[in-house]
């Protein structure tokens, strides 16, 4: 696989399999996400598609456990949810100084996003998963925010 717009900063495999029996591979490069899928014709190997919405560098990508729902977080302060890793389902504004990481709960019913201001935002399943047209929302509309009340040193 070649032709990425720059350094590949993150990779994520889906646990769920596609119709070909293979997982999806998502990669982040600059402000783009490239989703690669094994082609049914074994002579053609993998095919990639570009997911575009972020305007700054993508900092994190992760698949919801046992699904093809892809979440991405960027320096632009947005978390994007990509239905079947093909189209934008939701884009969520939340961190004023960008996001640095993402993680799904092991059972997939919550998504945690870490911000560059030391905050952790946790979304509940009912509000995270949408199988409809793209919707713009604030993370504050449906997230619990965890802000450290004091400095922790290690």
N, C-alpha and C positions, 0 to 999 in steps of 0.2 A: 504494500500500500504506500503510495507516494502522493505528493501534490498538496501537502498541508500548507497553510498560510504562514507558518512559523514554527517555533519550538512547540513540541507537544508537552503540555504541562500536566495533564491528568488523563487517566484511562479508567474505564469502568466496564465490567462485564455484567450482562443481565443474568439473573438466575433462571428466569423464564426462557423457554426456547421458542424459536420462530417455527414457521411451517416446514423449514428445511431440517429441523431438529438441532439447530445450532443456536447458541446465545447470540445476542447483539454485542458489539464492542463500540462503546462511545469514547471519543477522544476530544480533548479540549486543546485548542490552539488559538492563541490570541483571543479575539471576541467570538470565535466560531466554535461550534460543536459539530463534529463529523461522526455520524453513526454508520458503522459498517455492518453489513449483513451478508452472510454466506449465500451465494447465488445457487439456485436449484441445479443449474448446469455445472457439474464439477469442473469442467474445463475453464469456467469463467471466474472461479475463486470467489473473492469478496467484492461487493459493490458498496460505495459510500454515498451518503447524502448529507448535505450541509443543513444544519438548523441555525437560523439567524434570528436574533432578537436583541441580544446583548450589544451594548455600545462600548463596553470596556472589557478588559481581560477577564475571561472566565476563570474563577478561582477553584470551583469544585463541581463535580458531576457525580451522580449516584442514581442507581435504579432502585425503585421501591422493591422490597423483597417479593419474589415470586410473581412479578408483573413486568410489563415493558414500559411502565411509567417512569420517565427520566426526569430528574430534578437537576437544575443547574443554578449556580450562584456566581455573581460577578462583582467586579469592582464598581459597576454602575449602580449598586444597591438593589438590584432586582434578583428575585428567585423566580425562575421559569419552570413550569411543569409541562412536559412534552408527552402528549397522549400517544402511546405505542411508539415513542421515540420518533414520531414522524411529523406531528403538528403541535403547535402551541395550544395548550388547554387553558393555562392561566399564567399571567405574569404578575408578580406580587412585589410591591415596593415596600421596603421595610427598614433597611439600615442606612442611615444618613452618610456613613463613611465606608460603605461597601461591606460585602460578606467575605469571609475567609475560608469557611468550611461548611459542609453539610453532612448529615447522617440520618438515615431512616432508623426508626425503632426496629428491632429484629422481627417483630410481627407485622411491620409495615403500617401501623395505624397512626404514627406520628412522624413528623419530619422536624429535625432540629437544624437550625442555621446559626452559625457563629458569626458575630459581627466584629469589625475592627475596633469598636469602642468597648470591647469586653463584654458585650451582651450575648445571651443565648436566647433565641426565639424558637418556640416549640409549637408546631401546628398540629391540630387534631385532625384525624382522618376524615370526618364528615365534611370538613371545610377544605381539606387538601385535595382530595381526589374529585375531579370534575370531568365528566365525559361529554363536554359541550363545546360551544364556540369559545374562543379566547375571551377571557374576562380579566380586566385590570382591577386589582384590589390592593388595599394596604394590608400588610402583614398584621398590623395592629387590630384589624377587624376580626381576626380569628386566631391570633396567637397568644400564648402565655409568654410573657417576657420574664427572663431571669437576669437580674442585674446584680452583680456582686456588691454587697453593702460595705465591704472593707477590702483592703488590699491583702492578697494572699502571697506569701513569699515561699519559695521552695529551697 
